[in-house]
Amino acid sequence: MLKIAVKPFAVACSVVSLLALTACSGTNAGSPSAGNGGDEGGSPSGSESKTVSLSVMTSDRFLELAKQKFEEAHPGIKVDIKEYAAAPAMGAKGPNQMIVTKPDPKNTEKYVSSVGTELMSGKASDIIVMSGLPYKKYADKKLLENIGELMSKDASFQMNNYYTDIFDAMKYNGALYTVPVKFGLNMWLGNQAVLGSEKIDDTKWTWADFKAIAGRWLTDQNKDGKPDVYPLGRIEPDQLITLMLNSSFAKFVDGDGKKAKFNTPDFIGMLKLAKSMYDDKIIPTDNADPNNVVFNPKANVMMYLDMYSMPKSFFDGKAAYYDLPSENGTGGTAFTTSMPVAINSKSANKKEAWEFVKFLLSDEMQSARELSGFAVNRSGAKAQTESLKTLGTGEGAAGKGMRLNINGKELALQPASDQDIAAIEKKLNNVKTYAESDLKIAGIVSEETAPYFQGQKSAEEVAKVIQNKVSTYLQE
């Protein structure tokens, strides 16, 4: 459990998210509707009012702010947010401290099941946050609108103001059915005090490359039977195999999402490689000193402040980012998104739905502090990074004398320099690979590999079971 203290408490929800943290919940909830009145593509006139419905597992301050501002600018359109689960509690523990808990997986399963049923029955909301939902499956059934086409036909939407590599990475069969409103980066923090002059080409390294390099760090100079440093911090087997799967998803599930490739030498080899990391003490059997590891496996980067402050917070300030190993061979930093939005193709309010999606992607909303993620809009990204220059100055949202307390270590944040900003922008311009995942497939892999890590089944036996179960799921 991650303990974060902020002095003074100036940021609305969380400051540093070492894991994907759920944002503060809003309170507005409505009911989904595929058509809330009016003709398709029509615009409100006179006293007529339209309602655009949006389904999301848990609302947040960003969506609530967008709803407020959009309705003020479009008096003939209401936005009805349907929230399926309340945000996880962030209870106080002592002055200026929060205990942050992860979302309940049962809520995610409920959301995926409920929205999937609504989509198939033609009763889904106009806009859907597709987190956890297999968007390719619904695109094949022609239940999602091609947002890329809406973008190209809208003269007011300036594509060159966006990180288009991110949009391209999410395309399916040449069409953009779901667009990320914000994104996070799949990166590790490396301990430079240990790495020293080690040359690592993280633009194309695989998990096998990582294992080979890691072997060079396994020394036991004090002869206590334990490595002096562990190449990778503590991570449970189910978390490791999920991380490895998601970083190489396209290798084990065809791009069209219809064919599984788990009963293959590649996946069996990946399973054996994962287990060898525990057998060969690449990963500790218990929680090692966090400064006594080479890579922190849980330091995915979710926000601008994370990207700036985390290298200064770990390994006594001697840390640097590295892209995760992958088997995809695509290159570029991989990203995830907690807010991929889609438009219901059966909606009677497509025009209004697109207007709201476009507003979520606008300069105004992408610049908002409440975004709590990386902006896909370049102007928004510029504003977000520039705000880092006000840290500790008393200007802007950061406040004067802002300090972080990360697992007992206090850090006073200083204003970001032009060099810091340039480094962040360089990394963002290299984001090209979507770390695609499917909650159902990840769940199958996590559950069925447990007997292998416990020594009860062979990798080959487990691969056959996973192949059969995933194939059945993909054919549903």
C-alpha positions in Angstrom: 0.0 0.0 0.0 1.5 3.4 -1.0 1.6 6.1 1.5 1.7 9.7 0.2 1.9 12.8 2.2 1.7 16.3 0.7 2.7 19.5 2.4 0.9 21.7 1.9 -2.0 19.8 0.4 -2.5 21.7 -2.9 -3.2 19.1 -5.5 -6.8 17.8 -5.7 -6.4 14.1 -5.6 -2.9 12.5 -5.8 0.5 14.0 -6.5 2.7 11.0 -7.4 1.1 7.8 -8.7 3.5 4.9 -8.6 0.6 2.7 -9.6 -2.4 3.8 -11.6 -4.4 5.7 -9.1 -8.1 6.3 -9.4 -9.0 10.0 -9.4 -11.5 11.6 -7.1 -15.0 10.6 -7.8 -17.8 12.9 -9.0 -21.4 12.5 -7.8 -23.5 13.0 -10.9 -25.0 9.8 -12.3 -27.6 9.4 -14.9 -29.0 6.6 -17.0 -27.7 5.4 -20.3 -29.7 5.9 -23.5 -29.0 5.1 -27.1 -31.2 7.9 -28.2 -32.4 10.8 -26.0 -34.5 12.6 -28.6 -33.9 14.4 -31.8 -32.7 13.3 -35.2 -29.3 11.7 -35.8 -26.7 14.4 -36.2 -29.3 17.2 -35.5 -28.6 20.2 -33.3 -30.8 21.6 -30.7 -33.0 24.5 -31.7 -35.3 26.8 -29.8 -36.4 25.3 -26.5 -35.4 21.8 -27.5 -32.8 20.3 -25.3 -30.7 17.1 -25.9 -29.0 14.9 -23.5 -25.7 13.1 -24.3 -25.2 10.1 -22.0 -21.7 8.9 -21.0 -20.9 5.6 -19.3 -17.8 5.3 -17.0 -17.0 2.9 -14.2 -16.0 5.8 -11.9 -16.4 9.5 -12.7 -13.7 12.0 -11.7 -13.1 15.7 -11.3 -12.0 16.0 -14.9 -15.2 14.6 -16.3 -17.3 16.6 -13.9 -15.5 19.8 -14.9 -15.8 19.0 -18.6 -19.6 18.5 -18.1 -19.9 21.8 -16.3 -17.9 23.8 -18.9 -19.5 22.1 -21.9 -23.0 22.7 -20.7 -22.2 26.4 -20.1 -20.9 26.7 -23.7 -23.8 24.6 -25.1 -27.0 25.5 -23.3 -29.0 23.2 -25.5 -27.1 20.1 -24.6 -26.9 18.3 -21.2 -24.3 15.7 -20.4 -25.5 12.8 -18.3 -22.7 10.8 -16.6 -23.5 7.3 -15.5 -21.1 6.1 -12.9 -21.2 2.4 -12.2 -19.0 2.3 -9.1 -17.9 4.8 -6.5 -14.2 5.7 -6.3 -12.1 3.6 -3.9 -11.7 5.3 -0.5 -8.7 7.5 0.1 -8.8 7.7 3.8 -6.7 10.1 5.9 -4.1 8.6 8.2 -2.5 11.3 10.2 -2.0 15.0 9.1 -1.7 15.5 5.4 -1.4 11.8 4.6 -3.5 9.6 2.4 -3.8 5.8 2.0 -4.6 5.2 -1.6 -6.3 1.9 -2.6 -6.6 0.4 -6.0 -10.0 -0.1 -7.7 -11.9 -3.3 -6.8 -11.5 -5.8 -9.7 -15.1 -6.9 -9.1 -16.3 -3.4 -10.0 -14.3 -3.5 -13.2 -15.8 -6.9 -14.1 -19.3 -5.6 -13.3 -18.7 -2.5 -15.5 -17.4 -4.5 -18.5 -20.3 -7.0 -18.2 -23.0 -4.3 -17.8 -21.8 -2.0 -20.6 -21.1 -5.0 -22.9 -24.7 -6.2 -22.4 -26.0 -2.6 -23.1 -24.0 -2.4 -26.3 -25.2 -5.7 -27.6 -28.8 -4.9 -26.8 -28.7 -1.4 -28.4 -29.2 0.3 -25.1 -25.8 1.7 -24.4 -24.9 5.3 -23.7 -24.0 7.7 -26.5 -20.4 7.8 -25.3 -18.6 5.0 -23.5 -15.3 4.9 -21.6 -14.0 1.6 -23.0 -11.7 0.8 -20.1 -11.5 -3.0 -19.9 -13.9 -3.5 -22.8 -12.6 -5.3 -25.9 -13.2 -2.5 -28.4 -12.1 -4.6 -31.4 -14.9 -7.1 -30.8 -17.5 -4.3 -30.7 -16.0 -2.6 -33.7 -16.4 -5.8 -35.6 -20.0 -5.9 -34.7 -20.3 -2.3 -36.0 -21.4 -1.0 -32.6 -18.7 1.8 -32.5 -18.4 4.9 -34.6 -15.2 5.6 -36.5 -14.0 8.6 -34.6 -11.1 9.1 -37.0 -13.7 9.8 -39.7 -15.4 12.4 -37.5 -12.1 14.0 -37.0 -11.2 14.2 -40.6 -14.6 15.7 -41.6 -14.6 18.4 -38.9 -12.7 21.5 -40.1 -12.5 22.8 -36.5 -10.5 19.7 -35.4 -6.8 20.4 -36.1 -5.1 17.0 -36.2 -1.6 18.5 -36.2 -2.2 19.8 -32.7 -2.2 16.2 -31.3 0.3 13.4 -30.7 -1.0 11.5 -33.8 1.3 8.5 -33.2 -0.9 7.8 -30.2 -4.0 7.8 -32.3 -2.4 5.7 -35.0 -1.3 3.1 -32.4 -4.9 2.6 -31.4 -6.4 2.2 -34.9 -8.0 -1.1 -35.8 -8.3 -2.0 -39.5 -7.3 1.6 -40.3 -10.1 3.1 -38.2 -10.0 4.9 -34.9 -12.9 3.5 -32.8 -11.7 4.6 -29.4 -9.6 7.6 -28.7 -7.6 8.2 -25.5 -8.4 11.4 -23.6 -5.2 11.0 -21.5 -2.4 8.4 -21.2 0.3 7.0 -19.0 3.7 5.7 -19.9 5.1 2.1 -19.4 8.6 2.9 -18.0 10.8 1.7 -15.2 13.1 3.7 -13.0 16.7 2.4 -13.2 19.2 2.8 -10.4 22.1 4.7 -11.9 24.3 4.2 -9.0 24.4 0.5 -9.9 24.0 0.8 -13.7 26.9 3.3 -13.9 28.1 3.3 -17.5 26.1 0.2 -18.5 24.8 0.7 -22.0 21.3 -0.5 -22.4 19.4 0.0 -25.6 15.9 0.1 -24.2 14.4 1.0 -27.6 14.4 -2.6 -28.7 15.4 -4.9 -25.7 13.4 -8.0 -25.0 12.7 -9.8 -21.8 15.4 -12.3 -22.7 17.8 -9.4 -23.2 16.9 -8.1 -19.7 17.5 -11.5 -18.1 20.9 -11.8 -19.8 22.0 -8.3 -18.7 20.6 -8.8 -15.2 22.8 -11.8 -14.7 25.8 -9.5 -14.7 24.6 -7.7 -11.5 24.2 -10.9 -9.4 27.1 -10.7 -7.1 27.4 -11.7 -3.4 30.5 -9.9 -2.1 29.5 -10.2 1.6 28.9 -14.0 1.2 25.6 -13.9 3.0 23.9 -16.1 0.3 21.9 -13.3 -1.1 22.6 -11.0 -4.1 24.2 -7.7 -3.2 21.5 -6.1 -5.4 18.5 -7.5 -7.1 18.0 -6.7 -10.8 14.3 -6.3 -10.3 12.3 -5.2 -7.2 9.7 -7.5 -5.7 6.8 -8.3 -7.9 4.4 -11.3 -7.6 4.4 -14.0 -10.3 0.9 -13.1 -11.5 1.9 -9.4 -11.8 5.1 -10.3 -13.6 3.4 -12.5 -16.2 0.7 -9.9 -16.7 3.3 -7.2 -17.2 5.2 -9.4 -19.7 1.9 -10.3 -21.5 0.7 -6.7 -21.8 4.1 -5.4 -23.1 3.9 -8.0 -25.9 0.2 -8.5 -26.3 0.2 -8.4 -30.1 2.5 -11.4 -30.2 0.0 -13.6 -28.5 -3.3 -12.3 -29.8 -3.6 -11.5 -33.5 -4.1 -7.8 -34.4 -7.7 -8.5 -35.3 -8.3 -9.9 -31.8 -9.6 -13.2 -33.2 -6.8 -15.7 -32.9 -4.9 -16.8 -29.8 -1.2 -17.9 -30.0 -0.5 -19.1 -26.5 0.3 -22.8 -27.3 3.5 -21.7 -29.0 7.2 -21.9 -28.3 7.2 -18.1 -27.8 4.7 -18.1 -25.0 6.1 -21.2 -23.4 9.5 -19.7 -23.5 8.2 -16.5 -21.9 6.7 -18.6 -19.1 9.9 -20.4 -18.5 11.8 -17.1 -18.6 9.5 -15.6 -16.0 9.9 -18.5 -13.6 13.7 -18.4 -14.0 13.7 -14.8 -12.7 12.6 -16.2 -9.3 14.7 -19.3 -9.5 17.9 -17.4 -10.4 17.2 -14.6 -7.8 16.7 -11.9 -10.4 13.6 -11.0 -8.3 13.8 -11.3 -4.5 11.5 -13.7 -2.6 10.6 -11.0 -0.2 10.6 -7.2 -0.1 14.2 -6.0 -0.6 15.5 -2.6 0.3 14.0 -0.4 -2.4 17.4 1.2 -2.9 19.0 -2.2 -3.3 17.4 -3.0 -6.6 18.4 -2.0 -10.1 14.9 -1.5 -11.6 11.7 -0.5 -9.8 9.0 -2.6 -11.5 6.1 -0.6 -10.2 7.0 2.9 -11.3 4.8 3.4 -14.3 4.4 7.1 -15.0 0.9 8.4 -14.9 1.3 12.2 -14.7 3.7 15.1 -15.5 4.6 15.6 -11.8 5.4 11.8 -11.6 7.8 12.1 -14.6 9.5 15.1 -13.1 9.7 14.1 -9.4 10.1 10.3 -9.4 13.7 10.3 -10.7 14.5 12.7 -7.9 12.7 10.6 -5.3 14.1 7.1 -5.9 17.6 5.7 -5.5 18.8 8.8 -3.6 18.0 10.9 -6.6 20.1 8.8 -9.0 17.4 7.4 -11.2 16.6 7.4 -14.9 13.7 6.1 -17.0 13.9 3.1 -19.2 11.3 1.6 -21.6 10.0 -1.8 -20.6 11.3 -4.9 -22.4 8.9 -6.1 -25.1 8.6 -8.9 -27.7 6.6 -6.7 -30.1 9.6 -5.2 -31.9 7.7 -2.0 -32.6 10.0 0.4 -30.8 9.0 3.6 -29.0 7.7 4.1 -25.5 4.6 2.2 -24.8 1.5 3.9 -23.4 -1.7 2.9 -21.6 -4.9 4.9 -21.2 -7.4 5.0 -18.3 -9.9 7.0 -20.4 -10.4 5.6 -23.9 -13.7 6.9 -25.2 -15.9 5.6 -28.0 -19.1 6.7 -29.6 -22.0 4.3 -29.8 -22.8 3.8 -33.5 -26.5 3.4 -32.6 -26.7 6.7 -30.9 -29.3 9.2 -32.0 -27.0 12.0 -30.8 -23.8 11.3 -32.7 -23.2 15.0 -33.5 -23.6 16.1 -29.9 -21.6 13.1 -28.7 -18.7 14.0 -31.0 -18.9 17.7 -29.8 -18.4 16.5 -26.2 -15.6 14.1 -27.1 -13.9 16.9 -29.1 -14.3 19.2 -26.0 -12.5 16.5 -23.9 -9.6 16.7 -26.4 -9.6 20.5 -26.6 -6.8 22.9 -25.6 -8.9 24.0 -22.6 -9.6 20.6 -21.1 -6.2 19.1 -21.9 -4.6 22.0 -20.1 -6.7 21.4 -17.0 -5.0 20.3 -13.8 -7.8 17.9 -13.3 -6.7 15.8 -16.3 -4.5 13.7 -14.0 -2.6 12.2 -16.9 -0.6 13.0 -20.0 -2.4 15.2 -22.5 -2.9 13.9 -26.1 -3.2 17.6 -27.2 0.2 19.3 -27.7 -1.0 22.7 -26.5 -2.4 21.0 -23.4 0.9 19.2 -22.9 2.8 22.5 -23.2 0.6 24.1 -20.6 1.0 21.1 -18.3 4.8 21.0 -18.5 5.1 24.7 -18.1 3.2 24.5 -14.8 6.1 22.4 -13.4 8.2 25.6 -13.5 6.1 27.0 -10.7 6.7 24.2 -8.2 7.8 25.7 -4.9 7.3 29.3 -6.0 3.9 29.9 -4.6 2.6 30.4 -8.2 -0.1 28.3 -9.9 -1.5 25.1 -8.4 1.6 23.8 -6.9 1.9 26.2 -4.0 4.9 27.5 -2.1 7.1 25.0 -0.3 5.4 22.0 -1.7 6.8 18.7 -0.3 6.2 15.0 -1.0 6.5 12.3 1.5 7.0 9.0 -0.4 7.2 5.9 1.9 8.7 8.0 4.7 11.1 10.0 2.6 10.4 13.7 2.3 11.3 15.6 -0.8 11.0 19.4 -1.4 10.1 20.0 -5.0 12.0 22.7 -6.8 10.9 24.4 -10.1 11.5 22.4 -13.2 14.2 23.8 -15.5 14.1 24.2 -19.3 16.3 21.1 -19.5 13.8 19.1 -17.4 10.9 20.2 -19.6 12.9 19.4 -22.8 13.6 15.9 -21.5 9.9 15.3 -20.9 8.9 16.6 -24.3 11.5 14.4 -26.0 10.1 11.3 -24.3 6.5 12.2 -25.2 7.4 12.6 -28.8 8.7 9.0 -28.8 5.4 7.5 -27.5 4.3 5.2 -30.3 3.2 1.8 -29.0 -0.2 1.0 -27.4 0.3 -1.5 -24.5 -2.9 -3.2 -25.4 -4.5 -5.5 -22.9 -7.7 -7.4 -22.4 -8.9 -7.9 -18.8 -10.5 -11.3 -19.6 -7.4 -12.7 -21.3 -5.1 -11.3 -18.6 -7.3 -12.9 -15.9 -7.1 -16.3 -17.7 -3.3 -16.1 -18.0 -2.9 -15.0 -14.4 -5.1 -17.7 -13.0 -3.9 -20.6 -15.2 -0.2 -19.8 -14.8 -0.3 -20.0 -11.0 0.1 -23.8 -10.9 3.2 -23.5 -13.1 4.9 -21.0 -10.8 4.0 -23.3 -7.8 5.6 -26.3 -9.6 2.4 -28.2 -10.0 2.1 -28.1 -13.9 4.5 -27.8 -16.8 4.7 -24.7 -19.0 3.4 -26.8 -21.9 0.4 -28.0 -20.0 -0.5 -24.5 -18.9 0.0 -23.1 -22.4 -2.6 -25.6 -23.8 -5.2 -24.7 -21.2 -4.7 -20.9 -21.8 -4.9 -21.5 -25.6 -8.2 -23.3 -25.3 -9.8 -20.8 -22.9 -8.7 -17.7 -24.7 -9.7 -19.2 -28.1 -13.2 -19.9 -26.7 -13.4 -16.3 -25.3 -12.3 -14.7 -28.6 -14.9 -16.7 -30.6 -17.8 -15.6 -28.3 
